[in-house]
Amino acid sequence: MVRRRLATAGLLVLLGLGAATTLAVPALGGADPAVYMSVVGGAEMLFSLLGLIFAALAGRLPGLPPRVRRAWRWMLPTYALWLVDVTLYAVMPAQRFPSLPEVGQLLIPPVTLAGILAFTRLPHSPVERIKLWLDAGVAAAGSAMILWFLVLSPALAGAASASWHELIPGILRPLLFAALLFGVGVVLLQGTETAAARAPLMTVVAAILLLLIGDVRRAYVVNHGGSLWPSSDQTTFWVAGLFMLMLAPYLQVWRSGRPPVPGVSATGAAPRWPYLTAVPGYLLLMLTVGVEHPYPASGLIAGAFLVSTLVFARQMIAARESRRMAVTDQLTGLANRVQMYEALPRAMARAHRNETTVAVLVIDMNGFKQINDEFGHRAGDRLLVGFAELLRRCVLGSDLVVRLGGDEFAVVLTNLTEPDNAEAVVRRIRAAMAEPIDVGPTVIQPSASIGVAVARPGDVEIDDLLHRADVAMYEVKKQKLRQTTAEKSVGGT
């Protein structure tokens, strides 16, 4: 408890330091240049050093999953490069490429790309991996159009008058940043394996975007004849970005004191935002071409934008339908096992935050094979559909009813304030089974064995919860079998 409080106090101190420093940078913009650069350089050096220390600590935390610890070790070169580079800029100011500070700046994006990709696990399926690359590529291409307009195109336009010292970094930096944005797209689309790493990784992404905005702003000013001296708004983005980069591993250390909660990788819903990144590119195209050649260029650009929008909309509908088919049982319309394994970790994490609980019912129909054999598969299918509707009527809209396969079902009960609430649902299901189901040639009285497992405090293993529900269900089935055998024995005597 003491360690947790100290970590929280440290977080508050860091947040105060970051806010004060970020606000001080624009306030000192008109001060003496030596004082201004000392404040900026000192803040950047401090944040880089602290980030390196915190990343090293996060890489050794025993409570983290091995993949997360390994990812923070992959991030160590990023923090080390920033520390070395900020120091070199202080020692060797106003040096042209290929000076050590300039070369160090070019090394940071690929090293950071390797670090952030280490946080996420790629899909096992080759098709899913290709879809992920394509979605991330769309996001990177849309962002690259902005980089082209603001940075790369002006640099190439002035190539005739620029020296190679200016031209090479002016071309390489936006290309490297485009690759880094591709990695950011992969991370945002695929997510993390554990909830513990989600907030720290999103903080790293925010830091990358802030640093990129500062770099693009500076490159745009320089390429359009502005001053080489960084303005206060440019340095504010850099200082804020390095602060966020430092804060990310500390958040990981701070969260390590909390009980672990399950996490998931990418959400299954079809992502919309990668396609929206194409919108700025079309707007810039309309701005640069349409003004000078409104006829026919502006109409053609508007038509291309409309066609792309329709294609994107069609793609989203197809992706959503594919997603629905992948996570839905085709006979009953219930969720299938895939959807349950995606929803249950989120439900357990939400219950942990809200101090509620989650329960799982595993339900196995009794005598289903005999009904199939006697009345045919069509009657068996009608019985399954009717039983699925029965289960839907007995739960809340936030709960998930699942067909595991064959005549086996499951119900995920979320946001339970009391463990006894699960038994109340079981009683509703048993009461509903008193009403027969019409299967065509006859009506059938449904019967099922129901096992219940309630998540215990600190539970994170989904398979353990399902196994306990499964064992409970078989115990109920065995009791019914013993009771039936005993009744037959009494009747025989």
Secondary structure as UniProt FT lines:
FT   HELIX           2..27
FT   TURN            28..30
FT   HELIX           33..58
FT   TURN            59..60
FT   TURN            62..63
FT   HELIX           66..91
FT   TURN            93..94
FT   TURN            97..98
FT   HELIX           100..117
FT   TURN            118..119
FT   HELIX           126..147
FT   HELIX           148..152
FT   HELIX           153..157
FT   TURN            158..161
FT   HELIX           164..190
FT   HELIX           195..197
FT   HELIX           198..223
FT   TURN            224..225
FT   HELIX           232..255
FT   TURN            256..257
FT   HELIX           273..276
FT   HELIX           278..285
FT   HELIX           286..290
FT   TURN            291..292
FT   HELIX           294..298
FT   HELIX           299..327
FT   TURN            330..332
FT   HELIX           337..354
FT   STRAND          357..365
FT   HELIX           368..375
FT   HELIX           377..393
FT   TURN            397..398
FT   STRAND          400..405
FT   TURN            406..407
FT   STRAND          408..416
FT   HELIX           420..432
FT   TURN            433..434
FT   STRAND          437..438
FT   STRAND          443..444
FT   STRAND          448..454
FT   TURN            457..458
FT   HELIX           462..492
//
